[in-house]
């Protein structure tokens, strides 16, 4: 399967969760950069939008990119000045070629 590299026209950065915890046990501190890659960004529309309500949290956007190991749902994605929480990261067809991340914006 060949992926069209021209469709990956958005620069995103994966952020790892902070390693420190505050007195309440919550993660605190800076989110260090894990990796910066090219991706495509698409809003969730139509059937995909309505199906997203079945998930625990509402999905707002999806990012497609080349597969890379080490991406987890605990990470965040930075796109410009926007931050997104990864709700689900999927290795498409388990082929280790394409990665799909469903996200919601962090307010």
Helices and strands as residue ranges (DSSP letters): G 5-7, E 10-15, E 20-21, E 27-28, E 33-43, H 46-52, E 61-66, E 76-79, E 82-91, G 92-94, E 98-105
